[in-house]
Amino acid sequence: MSRARAIFRTPFGSALFGGAVVGAFFWIAIAAGWIDARGGATTTIPSPLATPVSNKQSEDTTVVNQIYRHDGQGVAFIEATEAPEETAPSPFNPFGEEESRGGGVATGSGFVIDGEGHILTNNHVVEGASRITVKLGSSEATHTAEVVGTDPASDIALLKVEAPADQLDPLALGDSSKVQVGDPVVAIGNPFGLDRTVTSGIVSALQRQIQAPNGFSINHVIQTDAAINPGNSGGPLIDSAGNVIGINSQIATGGGGNGNVGIGFAIPINTAREVANEIEKNGKVEHAFLGINGGTITPALAKAVNLPVGKGVLVAEVVKGGPADKAGLRGGSTEATIEGARFQLGGDIITEIDGEPIASMEELIDAVNGDKPGEKMELMVLRHGETKKITVTLGNRPASAK
């Protein structure tokens, strides 16, 4: 069975996580909202490429070559250093000296998004680092990077470097909502420390879900077969027009190895842009939190367990003390196994949100994402054949899903 993992190799564990691809047949851990889609924030969009990338191929150049020429200088090589952890003196140490453990240097990727030196990358690339250095494009100059802010829930980090203007080549950000399956894409990054490596492929699928380092899920993820490997984390996934449409973040390895098998995942640039804007504006990101685990009701599932409706969201578990729990939402109490899959039955069935019918967990996720902490959400639920209206005041998502 394939495993999705962060494509980032590091000798210290805090920067490495292996997340199973969320979205198996039934259960999705929502623990409530995913990426908080916020309105009203001022969007900072970098200047477009000076010369638009042409889709026409000539005898001596290709689209991939053109994209690499235009965008390669805006890709960052990131080194994150974690200092050794000091421990208490060991009773087995005859000199009574403090011991240290851990530490090391890990490499990843990122890309410049404006002329002020802001760089987007993955949170897991820089998490736990005591010092971060960056090289831009083909330059050998090293710059110390400041962490402006991070969001573990979306695995996004915003860095800033003080570099000369002539070394800053911002990449243009595209619109990931317009991406289609089959679109050609290019990935540029630093796999296994091999800086400014370019690979190409297509968009293999859309609307995937992956697990963030803190256990929550990231929605609307782009799947690609462009070769990405450990060290590509945080690098750009670029469309045929030279615009960044995603941040390469995880791969499925298909076994015990950790290399590319043609299944990579990129966080949508629309998500990354919103997170970066929120970080720059407020220094942090707040996500709405509902506090349930549950899954989509399909006609087949409804028939198999004799549910009263053929679509909606079946609540499996309610997070104790969370917003849904405080509002009176109930989870399941009976375990069942159907065709090898385990289900928690007997919980509330959510059929409407704020007066609108709901057909899937994805719709519930998007609804929570569209609200802010403190806002109220009106749920229509079925419980033991009776219809109930439950109003939930959404909370702030905790630091971890565990």
Secondary structure by P-SEA (a helix, b strand, c coil): cccccccccccccccbbbbccccccccccccccccccccccbbbbcccccccccccccccccaaaaaaaaccccccbbbbbbcccccccccccccbbbbbcbbbbbbbbbbbccccbbbbbbccccccccbbbbbcccccbbbbbbcccccccccbbbbbbbcccccbbbbbbccccccccccccccccccccccbbbbbbcccccbbbbbccccccccbbbbbcccccccccccccccccccccccccbbbccccccccccbbbbccaaaaaaaaaaaaaccbbbbbbcbbbbbbbcaaaaaaacccccbbbbbccccccccccccbbbbbcbbbbcccccccccccccccccccccccaaaaaaaaaaccccbbbbbbbbcccbbbbbbbbccccccccc
